[in-house]
């Protein structure tokens, strides 16, 4: 696990809220509309994390790299 992912994991454990961490992007339709997860696959630059927002049943998910601390 990378240092950034570990930091996010620790911070989310302390806060107890926020999107859950997953290893890969969920399949199309696997997330409810608006549901968010953070993907820890290191595909974004080091200062960013991959945020996936569900599009709902049969819809594509929105995938974006966002700053780790926003």
Secondary structure, DSSP 8 states (H G I E B T S, - for coil): --HHHHHHHHHHHHH--S-EEESS---TTSS-TT-EEEE-SS-S-TTEEEEEE---TTS--EEEEEES--
